[in-house]
Amino acid sequence: MFFEKHVFCCINKRPNSNPKGCCSLKDSEKLQTELKTKIKDLKLNKKIRINKSGCLDRCELGPIMVIYPDGIWY
């Protein structure tokens, strides 16, 4: 099965003391779960895949997600 879009949601965890911060402290896991549910509810789950990812290196802007193949960052 091939997907038209892949959405990667960072769920990386760092210690609270890390100055860079992390997406998981900004509810990224909840965001990923809600996106996955919404895509399924809209019956788009055969076209769009929602994945968890490790650090996408934009921690200070989090929660972060990127959509491929378009390379769109949110």
N, C-alpha and C positions, 0 to 999 in steps of 0.2 A: 504494500500500500504506500502510495506517495501522497504527500500533502502539498497543497499550494503555498501554505504559510506555516512557519514554525515560530512560536513565541517562546522566548526564553526569559524566565523571571528569576532574578537573583534571589536566593534564599540564604546567602552566606551569613555565618555567625562569627562575630568577633567579640572579645571581652568588652564590657561597657566602658572600660578605661581607654580603649583604643581611640586615638584622636581622629582617625579616618571614619569611624562609625561603621555601621553595617546595615544592609537592607533588612535583615530579619528583625532588627529592633524597630523597624518602621512598618511592621505588619505585611511584609512581602509574601509570607506563606499564606496569609489570608487572601491577599490579592490574587495569588496564583490559583488557589482553590476556587475563588469566586469566578475568575475568568474561565476556568475549566468547566464549571457548572453552567455558566451562561452560554458558552460555545455549544455544549451538549444540548441545552434547552432549545437553542436556535437551530439544532440539527446541522450544525456546521462542523461537527467533530470528524467528518470524513475528509474535510478540506483543510482544517486548521488544527494544528497540534499545539497544545500548551504544555511546556516542559519547565521543570525546575532547573536552575543552573547554579553553579558555583559563582564566585566573584566575577563580576563583569568590569571591575576596576573603575567604577564611577560612584563609589560608595557615598560620597558627600551629597550626591543628588538623589539618593534612593527614596523610596524603593525604585529599582531600575528594571526595565525589561527592554528587550530588543526583538524586532520582528524581521525574520529572514524569509525570502531572499532580498527584501527591500532595504534592509539595513536601517530601519527606522527605530530610533531610541526614544523611550519615554521614561 
